[in-house]
Amino acid sequence: MKRVLLKLSGEALAGDRHTGFNEAVCMDVAKQVKVLADQGIQVAVVIGGGNFWRGRTSETIDRVKADQIGMLATVMNCIYVSEIFRVAGMSCRIYTPFVCGNVSRLFSKDDAVADLEAGRIVFFAGGTGHPYFSTDTAVALRAVEIEADMILMAKAVDGVYDADPKTHPEAKKITEISLQEVLDQRLQVMDLAATIICMENKMPLMVFGLNAPGGIACVTDGAAFTGTKVTV
C-alpha cells in the first residue's frame, strides 16, 4: 500500500468517557499511525463527530442545521487529533470543504496529494460540506478523490459480523467479503451511499478493531491482521 485513508470514529477517541477526548487513547492512535508513516505509507484521516454530536442527534431542530453542527464537531476532532499527532512527531494539515478561517485549508485534491507526497498526515474535516451525507460518504468520496489504495475502517468492534455482536452474541465474524455481498446482506460496514461509491470505484476496505492487538499498524502485516477484508 502506498496511500490509505483511515476512518476513525469520534466515540472511539472518547474512550470510556463516551464524550470529548481521552488523551491516552488519542496518543495511542497517533503512535499506531506513525508506524505506517515511518514505513513510507501516505496516510489521510477522516474522523466522525459522534463524541460531540451526530446530525440526527436532535429531533427538534432543522436537519440541515443539525448536520452543520455535526460537520463542525468533526473539525474540532481533527484540530485536536492533529495536534496529538504533531506531539507524536508527525507533520499534519487539515482540509475542510468550506472556509474555516485559518483553522484549515479549503479542500483541493492537488494540494492534499502534494501534502501526502511530502510526508504529511492529511486530515479531511467537515464531511462533504453538505447536509444529509454521512461521514462514511465523506470517507468514500475523499478516498476516491485522492486515489487511495484502500480505506482502513477502525471501529469499536474487531471486524464485520453477520449480525450485530452487541445484540446477537452468536454472531460470527467474517474474515473476507465483497462489497456486493455487503450490499446484498445489508451489513453495517458503511452506509448505502458510501458502499455504492466504493463499489463503483473499486475501492477495497480493511475493517478492524481500533483496540485490537496491533491496531492500525497490523494492517500491513497479513499474518497479524485479524479484522475483515472487504474486496471489490
N, C-alpha and C positions, 0 to 999 in steps of 0.2 A: 504493500500500500504506500502510495506517495502522498495522498491528501485525503483526509477524512473530516466528516462533520460530526461532532459529538453533541448529542442531546442530553441535557441534564434536567431533572425535574426540580422545581423550586422546593417542593416538600422534602426532597432528599437532602437539600442543603440545610434545611432547618433541623435535621436530626430528630432527637426525641422531643424537641420543643414544639415541633409541628408548625411553627410560625417564625418569621425572622430568619436569622442565620445562626448556625452553630460553627464557630470559627475552626474548631478542631476538624470537623467534617470537611469544611471547605479547603483547609490546608492539606488534608489527606488527598482530596481530589486533585489539587494542584500538583502534588508530588507524583501522582499517577500519570497525569498528563505530561509532566516533564520527562518521564521515562520515554514516552512516544516522541516528544520533541527532540530529545537527545539522540534518538535513533534516526533523525532526519525526516520524520513524518510531519507533514504540514497539518496543523490542527485548527479547525474552526469550531466555534461553540455556540449553541443556542440553549438558552435557559428558560424554563417555564416560569410563571409568576404565581404559582399556587401557594407559595409560602406567605403571600400577602393577599392575593385577590385573583379570582377567576372571573372571566367575562360573564358567567351566568350566576355569580355569587348572589346578586340581589334580585329579588322578584318584584321590586318596586320601581327602581329607576329604569330609564330607557336602555335597551340592549346595546345600542351604539355607544352610549356614554359608559356603560359597564365594561364593554370591550376596550374602550380607550384607557380606562383605569388599569385594566389587565396589561395592556401594552406598556404602560409606564412602570408597572411592577417589574416587568422583565428588564427594563432599562436599569432600575435600581439594582436588580440582581447582577447584571453584567458589570456595573460600576464596582460593586463590592467584590465579586469574584475575580475580576481582572486585577484588582489591587492585591488580592491574596496571591494570585499567580505572579505578580511582579515581585512580591516579597520572596516567593519561592525561586526567583531567578529567571523569569520569563518576561519578554517584551510583549506587550499587548496593544490592541487597538479595537475600539468599539465602533460599530456602524449601526445606524438606525435608518428606517425608510422615510423618516420625517426629520425636519430640522429640530435639533435639541440643544441649541446654544453651542457652547464649547465643550459639552459633555461627550459628544460623539461626532463622527463624520457621517455625512449623508452617503447612503449606500451606493457604491459603484462597483460593478464586477471587476473592472480593470484594477482599481485601487486595492480592492480586497485581495485579489490574486497576487498583486505585487507585494503586499504585506506578507502574505503566506510564504511566497517565494523568498522573502527576506528573513524568514525565520520567526516572524511574529505570530502569536496566538490571536486569531481574529474572532471577536465576539459579534454576533448578529442579534441585536436587541430590537424590541418594538414589534415583533412579529412580522406580518406582511405590511403593516401600516393601515390595514383596513379591518373594519368590524366583521363579525361572522366567520372569520377564518381563525383556526386554532394555531397554537404554537407548532403542532405537528405539521400543519400545512406549510408554515414558515420553514421548518426543518427540511422538508422535501424540496421546496422551491429553491432555497439557498444552496442545498447540496447539488442540485442540477445546474444551477447558475454558475457555481464555481468549479464545476466538473470534478466533484469529489469522486473518489473511487468507491466509497462506502459510507453509510450512515451508521454510527455507533449509538445505540439507544441504551443509556444507563438508567435502569429502573429500580424500583423498590423490590421487585421480585427478580429471580435469577434466570429469567428466560420467558419463552412463550409456552403457555399451558393450554390444554384442550378445554379447560373451563377455568373460572376464576378460583385460584387456590385459596383465597381468603374465605370464600363461602362454600367451596367444594373441596374438602380435604383429600378426596380421592382423585383429584385432578392430576393428570400426567404431563410431565414436561416433554416438549417436542424439541429434538436436537436440530432438526433441519426441516424447513418447509418453504414452499414457494409463495410468492406474493399472490398468485392466483388462488392458491389454497387458503391463504389468509383471508382473502376477499370472500371466497365461497363459504368458508366456515364462520365468517363474521367474528374472527378472533380480534381481541382488542390490542393490537400491536400499535397501530396508528389509526387516525380517523379515516373515513372513507375517501375524502378528497386527497389526503396525503398518500394513501395507499395507491390510488389511481395514478397520481403523478409519478410515483416510484415505478409502477408497472410500465407506464408509457415510455419512461426514460431509462428503463433497465438499471435502476439504482438498488443494489443489494443492501441488506442491513445485517448487523450483528446486535442481538438483544441479550443483555446480561445484567446481573445484579451489581449495583454500584458498590455494595458492601461485600461482594463475593471475594474469595481469596484471589489476590492479583488484580481484582477490579478492572479498571480501564486498561491497565498495562498488559493484561493477559490476552487481549485481542490479537496481538502479534505472535502469540505462541499457540499453535494449533493443539498441542498436547495439553496445555493448561486451560484452554478455553472450555468453560462448562455451560455456556449460555445456549442460545438458539441462533442458527444461521438462517436468514431469510433470503432465499435466492430469487433470481429473476427468471 
